């Protein structure tokens, strides 16, 4: 029973982390490959502070990892969980054939 509770807590934390629109969009962009903070700012049309705040939450949850190259910081997904979830969300909500609800 403790194992089930632990797994439920991990799943709940994961779902909370991706439930924010900005974080979900970051994960969508990172699912296509590593991106710099500057690239994410441009893709999201968001300020650096807002993007950094969301990346910090995703990093704390273990969903993304940073890599420094000179002054630039690049982020990538840490594992397949995010990619799998993003794929399902895309299939359900973003494909042209998806019905509007």
Residue pairs with C-beta under 8 A, 6 or more apart in sequence:
13 61
14 61
14 63
14 81
17 23
17 57
17 58
17 61
17 63
18 24
18 27
18 63
18 82
18 85
20 54
20 57
22 44
22 46
22 50
22 51
22 54
23 54
23 57
23 58
24 86
24 89
25 43
25 44
26 40
26 44
26 51
26 54
26 55
26 58
26 64
26 75
27 58
27 63
27 64
27 77
27 82
27 85
27 86
28 86
28 89
28 90
29 35
29 39
29 40
29 43
29 44
30 64
30 75
30 76
30 77
30 82
31 77
31 82
31 83
31 86
31 87
33 76
34 67
34 74
34 75
34 76
35 43
35 74
35 75
35 76
36 72
36 73
36 74
36 75
37 48
37 51
37 52
37 55
37 72
37 73
37 74
37 75
38 48
38 72
40 46
40 51
40 55
40 75
41 47
41 48
41 51
44 51
55 64
55 66
55 75
58 64
58 75
59 65
59 66
59 75
62 78
63 77
63 78
63 79
63 81
63 82
64 75
64 76
64 77
64 78
64 82
65 75
65 76
65 77
65 78
66 73
66 74
66 75
67 73
67 74
67 75
67 76
68 74
77 83
91 98
92 98
